[in-house]
């Protein structure tokens, strides 16, 4: 894995920390990795929908 440094507003980090504290994620890094995976999956789904060929009637 590569290390990435980024700046995130404190309010968003506090919300991520809350998710870690409630056990939704084991740590901040995994929460952020999950968000990136979700974003990439959504982007891929949109691209797939745009590339579908539909028969015109």
MARRO-869883 format. One record per residue (C-alpha): x, y, z; residue in one letter; residue number from 1. Coordinates in pm, 1 decimal, decimal comma. Each point is the difference from the previous one (the first is absolute). Layout:
<recs>
[[X Y Z] A NUM] ...
</recs>
This chain:
<recs>
[[0,0 0,0 0,0] X 1] [[111,2 353,3 -62,5] X 2] [[-23,9 279,9 252,2] X 3] [[-201,3 306,8 -100,2] X 4] [[-8,8 323,9 193,0] X 5] [[-312,9 209,8 -25,3] X 6] [[-174,1 277,6 183,6] X 7] [[-357,1 -54,1 115,5] X 8] [[-216,8 249,3 190,5] X 9] [[-7,0 -64,7 375,6] X 10] [[-377,3 -54,4 1,0] X 11] [[35,2 -285,2 -249,5] X 12] [[284,9 -158,7 196,9] X 13] [[-212,9 24,9 314,5] X 14] [[-280,1 -183,4 -182,0] X 15] [[242,2 -269,4 -116,5] X 16] [[132,4 -33,2 356,1] X 17] [[-357,3 -48,3 122,4] X 18] [[-40,8 -286,5 -248,4] X 19] [[320,0 -156,0 134,5] X 20] [[-111,5 44,8 361,6] X 21] [[-335,2 -169,5 -71,1] X 22] [[181,2 -293,2 -162,2] X 23] [[-116,3 59,4 -356,3] X 24] [[366,8 5,7 -106,2] X 25] [[312,4 -119,9 180,8] X 26] [[188,0 325,5 -66,2] X 27] [[-4,4 324,8 -199,7] X 28] [[210,7 -141,4 -280,9] X 29] [[-242,8 -285,0 -63,8] X 30] [[-295,8 241,1 8,0] X 31] [[165,7 221,6 -260,9] X 32] [[101,9 -300,0 -213,9] X 33] [[-361,2 -116,3 10,3] X 34] [[-122,1 343,1 -114,0] X 35] [[247,3 -0,2 -289,2] X 36] [[-106,4 -352,2 -104,3] X 37] [[-364,5 105,5 6,3] X 38] [[73,7 309,6 -209,8] X 39] [[193,2 -204,8 -256,3] X 40] [[-276,0 -262,9 -18,5] X 41] [[-263,7 269,0 -57,1] X 42] [[212,9 156,8 -272,8] X 43] [[47,1 -338,2 -164,3] X 44] [[-373,9 -70,3 16,7] X 45] [[-73,9 335,7 -167,4] X 46] [[253,1 -72,4 -274,0] X 47] [[-153,0 -344,1 -58,2] X 48] [[-348,4 149,8 -32,0] X 49] [[122,5 259,9 -248,7] X 50] [[171,5 -263,9 -215,2] X 51] [[-295,7 -235,5 -31,7] X 52] [[-143,9 -39,4 -346,5] X 53] [[-376,5 -16,1 0,6] X 54] [[-201,0 -116,8 -296,2] X 55] [[-211,5 278,5 -142,2] X 56] [[-353,6 -93,0 -84,5] X 57] 
</recs>
